[in-house]
Amino acid sequence: MSFLLLQSPTLWDFKYLITGVLRVFRTAIAVAFTAIVLATVALAFASIRSTDSVVGPRIFGKNVLVVRSGSMNGTFPVGSAVVINPISPSGMKSLRVGTIVSFKSAANPDILITHRIMETIARGGGRVVFRTKGDSNTLADQTFLDPSQVVGTYSYAIPHGGHVLVAIQSGRLLAALVIAFIFASISLMFTNRAFASSDQWEIL
């Protein structure tokens, strides 16, 4: 008759297990920190467009806009990051009532506005203009939108993502990440030293 002998884990086994976990954790922190720093640098050096309602970088050919006003609160709140698909001249024909577009302000071309098309108005010679309005606004925009002013169409929004972009571009997020990484590294260093000291006492 044979018996299966089970041995309870010792304190030494637990130390090796925890040490291994700490090493994996430290490696994961280093990899994550490196990735975040690279992404932060990429965003920081992305070209910036200053606008009235939004401000954001141009990344991978798309405009990433940070919502600054509440005119579109029904669709995306203030502080959201909104991704805008650039539109070509041929794509202007696809614009219709209900489409959310980002366009240059008639008063200041450096200002981008993101509103919804509410009406298509035919003009002479087959030309059309649009009436736009913010979802949360009571009244429509005062001036008609010419298709030549449109720079892109709304794709999707990331709630609160705009706050992150602003923090990255201002350098506050990177500073916070560096401080967090330093504290995490110091904590892991002291933990490893504590385990090393206890191992030496066990051997003695």
N, C-alpha and C positions, 0 to 999 in steps of 0.2 A: 504494500500500500504506500502510495506516495503522497506527500503533503506539499502544498504551496505555501511557502513562507513569505509573508508580507512584512516589509520593513518600513516603519514610520519615517517620514522625512526628518532629517536632522536640521539643526540651526545652520550648519554649514551649507546644506542644500538650498535653504531659503536665501542665504547670502549670495550664492552664485546666481540664483534666479533673479533676485532684485538687481544685482549688478548687471546682468544681461539686459534686463528691461531698461535700466538707466542708460546703457550704451546705445540701445536702439532709440530711446527717446532723445538722447543728445544728437544722434545722427539725423533724426527726423527734424529736429529744431534747426540744425544747420542747413539742411536742404531747403526747408520751407523758408527760412530767413533769406537765403540766397535768391530763391525764386521771387520772393516779394520785393527784394531790393532791385532786382533786374526789372521787374514790372514797374516799380516806382520810378526808376530812372527813365524807362521808356515813355511813361506818361508825362513825366516832368519835362522831357524834351520834345513832346508832341506840340505841334503848332497850335496856338491858342486863338480862338475867335471871341472877341468881346461883343456881347449883345445886350439888349435891353432886358429881355425876358430870360435869356439863357446864356451860359458861357461854358465852353468846353473844348477839348482837343479834337483833332482829326486823326483817327487811328484806322489803319488798314483800309483807307479809302472811304470810310464812313464818318459822318459827323456825330460825335457823342456830345450831347447837349445837357447842361445842368439847368433844370427848371428853376427860374428865379421869381416868377410871378404866379398868382393863383388863377389865371384866366382859363386854365385847362384842368382845374381840380377834379372835375368829374371823370377825367380819363387818367391823369397822372398828377400826383400832388407835388407841391413845392419841395425841392430837394431831390427829386428823382433824376436819374440819368436816362436820357432819351436817345435812342439810336435812330438816326435818320439815313435812309437810303438815298444816295445821290440820284438825280433824275437827268436823263439825256433829253435833247430837243425832241426826239421822236417819242419819248415817254410822256410828253406833255399831253398827248392825245388821250392818255388813259386817265387823266384827272377828271373827277366827276364829283357830284354832290355826296358828301359824307367822308371824302378823303381828307386826312389830316396832313397838312403840308407845312414845311418850314420855308419862309420866304424873306427876302430883303425888304426892309421898310422903305416905302416910297420917300419918306422924309430923310432917311439916313441909311444908305446901302450897307453900312457897317453893322447895322442892327438886324438881327434875325428874330422873326416872330413865328411861333408855331401855333396855328389855329386850324379850324375845320372849314372846309368849303361848304357853304350853305346854299349857294345858288350859282347857276351858270347863266351868263347874260350874253346874248349874241350882239355883236356890233357889225358895222358894215364891212364888206369884203371878206366875209367868212371868219372874221376875227371874234374871239370871245374873251370875256373877262370874268372874274369870279368875285362873289361876295363871301367874305369869311367872317368867322365869329369864334371867340373862345367859348368853350362849353359852359363855363361858369359865368360868362358875361351876359348881362341882360340885353344889351344892344349889339348889333353887328358892327364890324369895323367901318369906320367912316369912309375910307377910300376903297375903290375896287382894286382887286389884285390882277395884275397883268401876268400871263404865264411866264414871261421872261424874268420875273422876280423870283420864281420858285427855284429853290436849290435842292429840295429833296422831299421825300414822303416819309411819314412816321412808320417805323417798323415795330419797336417794342420799347418798354420802359422798365427800369430797375428801381423800385422804390428805395429811397434813401441813398442810392448809388451816387448821386451827385455830390452829397456831402463828403463821400470818400474821395472823389476826384478832386474836390476843392482842397481837402486836407493834404492829398498827395502833392498837388501842385504848389501848395504853400510851404511844404516841407515839414509840417507838423506830424503827419503820419509816420514819415521816415524816422524822425527824431524819437517818437514814441516806440517804434519797433526796435530801434537801436538800444534804447534804455531797457526794454523788456528782454531783449536778447542778452544783454550784459547781466541782468539780474538772474536770468535762467541759467546762464553759464556759471556764475558764481555759486548758485545754489547746487548745481550738479557737481561742481568741483569740491565743495565742502562735503557733500554726501559721499562722494567717492573716497575722499580722505578719511572720513569716519569709518567706512567699511574696511579700508586698508589698515587703519589703526587697530580695529577689532580683530582682524585676521592675524596681525602680528602678536597680539595678546594671546590668541588661541594657541599659536605655535609655541610661545614661551611657556 
